[in-house]
């Protein structure tokens, strides 16, 4: 399952292949009704999947916004804030019963795992064992794959490059710091920067189109700023992890210049004479979340 703020999507796969889909369903999260209701909605969707497939679940992989804190086993860092500080894994396991093993991972990790196993990473380098999956959308996150396995880390925050400081004393971030990557490279961050220059609040797609049309100096400045800081930020990941492939998902990934001009900016910050790491667009689209969640229990 892929648990989002507005919907929960679930699939049943017959085997470890995205071509073996038995059924797929989605229901509303109805997060406004609170934490206990979200738990019950997951249980409801599982029952519906069991009925549609004619199978009894023994394992459930679920991708979530935020993550389980390993020492305390409570949820943290979720933009679905009613999950935070709650023992989501324990409560969900109780709701589903002892016959169902529940494995939870951050949704960015699920995206990265799906694109690594079945998507863009495998297409570019079939033998890749290490990759980094970037989410650049409403927020900025990431998932780290090493030896073909997700890495969560001792504190459960591996891959969270969105909350590294990119611009000291930059825009305030909800995490308490200033100038985080998320406050520079997310879609809303680009929209905010453009609005500060023009007093116009436009969606990212329109700003990008104005950049392509070369008809708007503020749009040009906003996209050029995005490309420059993207190169700086992603170079930090490449310097630390040196992955076989970087794959970018989320709405911002549709900006084609990330893979050309942004890539050129990254070259200026990588600790190597040349940059050879492929930075590519995703292949699995919105299905990456549920495919990656399924891969957690395969």
Buried (B, 14 or more C-beta within 10 A) or exposed (E): BBBBBEBBBBBBBEEEEBEEBEBBBBBEBBBEEEBEBBBBBBBBBBEBBBEBBEEEBEEBBBBBBBBBBEEEEBBBBBEBEBBBBBBBBEBBBEBBEEEBEBBBBBBBBBBBBBBBBBBBBBBBBEEBBBBBBBBBBBBBBBBBBBEBEBBBEEEBBBBBBBBBBBBEEBBEBEEEBBBBBBBBBBBBBBBBBBBEEBEEEBBBEBBBBBBBEEEBEBBBBBBBBBBBBBBBBBBBBBEEBEBBBBBBBBBBBBBEBBBEBBBEBBEEBBEEEEBEBBBBBBBBEEBBBBBBBBBBBE
